[in-house]
Amino acid sequence: MFQSFLKEESGAQVVEYALVIAVISMLLIIALSPLVTGTGLSDLIDRVLTCLGGVNCA
């Protein structure tokens, strides 16, 4: 019974997916942090909504 438990690899996929999600989350945090530095989150949301509205986003 113990040997069959060691050969079971179905749980490894869950761990791999969790690691991929963690790495992608960290990359997104690092990539998006310059957008919110010095401003609030509501300012970022307002800027995105303005840009999506077709107004000049500069």
Secondary structure, DSSP 8 states (H G I E B T S, - for coil): -HHHHHH--HHHHHHHHHHHHHHHHHHHHHHHHHHHTTS-HHHHHHHHHHHHTTS---
